[in-house]
Amino acid sequence: MGLIGEVLLLPFAPVRGTGWVIRQVLDEAERLYYDPAAVRAELAQLEERLEAGEIDDQEFDRQEDELLDRLEIGLRGGAGTGDGTAR
C-alpha cells in the first residue's frame, strides 16, 4: 500500500491497533491455558480434591479428561515453555 493509501486509512489506525491488541491478548491467554506446566498443576490439584472427598469419581474423570485434552494440545502445539510461563 502506498503513501496515499496510508494517509487515507489513517483515521482507522485506532481500530487496527485495537484489533492487534485483542489478538495479542488472545494469543497470550491461549498459551497460558494450554501450558503443560499449568495443566499438570491443575491435574495435581484435581487429584488432591478427589482424595479429600470434595469431588466424586465421576466428576474427577470428567475434569481429568478435559485437562488431558488440554495437555495433549499443549504438548503437540508447544503452547508453553513448560515452566509455568508463556513464551
C-alpha positions in Angstrom: 0.0 0.0 0.0 1.4 3.3 -1.0 1.6 6.6 0.9 -1.7 7.8 -0.3 -3.4 4.6 0.9 -1.8 5.0 4.3 -2.9 8.6 4.6 -6.5 7.7 3.6 -6.6 4.8 6.2 -5.0 6.9 9.0 -8.4 7.6 10.6 -8.8 3.8 11.0 -5.5 3.4 12.8 -7.1 3.1 16.3 -9.4 0.3 15.1 -6.4 -1.6 13.6 -4.4 -1.0 16.8 -7.3 -2.3 18.9 -7.6 -5.4 16.8 -3.9 -6.1 17.2 -4.1 -5.7 21.0 -7.0 -8.1 21.1 -5.1 -10.7 19.0 -2.1 -10.4 21.3 -4.2 -10.8 24.5 -6.0 -13.9 23.0 -2.7 -15.4 21.9 -1.2 -15.0 25.4 -4.3 -16.4 27.1 -4.3 -19.4 24.8 -0.6 -20.0 25.5 -1.2 -19.9 29.3 -4.4 -22.1 29.0 -2.5 -24.8 27.1 0.8 -24.5 29.0 1.7 -28.1 30.0 3.1 -27.0 33.4 -0.1 -25.2 34.3 -2.3 -28.2 33.2 -0.1 -30.6 35.2 -0.6 -28.4 38.3 -4.4 -28.4 37.7 -4.2 -32.2 37.4 -2.4 -32.5 40.7 -4.9 -30.1 42.4 -7.8 -32.2 40.9 -6.3 -35.4 42.4 -6.0 -33.7 45.8 -9.7 -32.7 45.6 -10.6 -36.3 44.9 -8.5 -37.6 47.8 -10.0 -35.0 50.1 -13.5 -36.2 49.1 -14.5 -32.8 47.6 -15.5 -34.5 44.3 -16.6 -38.0 43.3 -15.0 -40.3 40.8 -17.4 -39.4 38.0 -16.6 -35.6 38.3 -12.9 -36.4 38.6 -13.0 -38.5 35.4 -14.8 -35.7 33.5 -12.4 -33.0 34.6 -9.4 -35.2 34.1 -10.4 -35.9 30.5 -10.7 -32.2 29.8 -7.3 -31.5 31.4 -5.7 -34.3 29.5 -7.1 -33.0 26.2 -5.6 -29.6 27.0 -2.3 -31.2 27.9 -2.2 -33.1 24.6 -2.9 -29.9 22.7 -0.3 -28.0 24.6 2.3 -30.7 24.1 1.5 -31.1 20.4 1.4 -27.4 19.7 4.2 -26.3 22.0 2.0 -23.7 23.5 4.0 -23.1 26.7 7.6 -23.1 27.9 6.9 -25.9 30.4 7.9 -23.8 33.5 4.5 -22.2 34.0 5.2 -19.2 31.9 4.4 -18.4 28.3 6.8 -17.7 25.5 
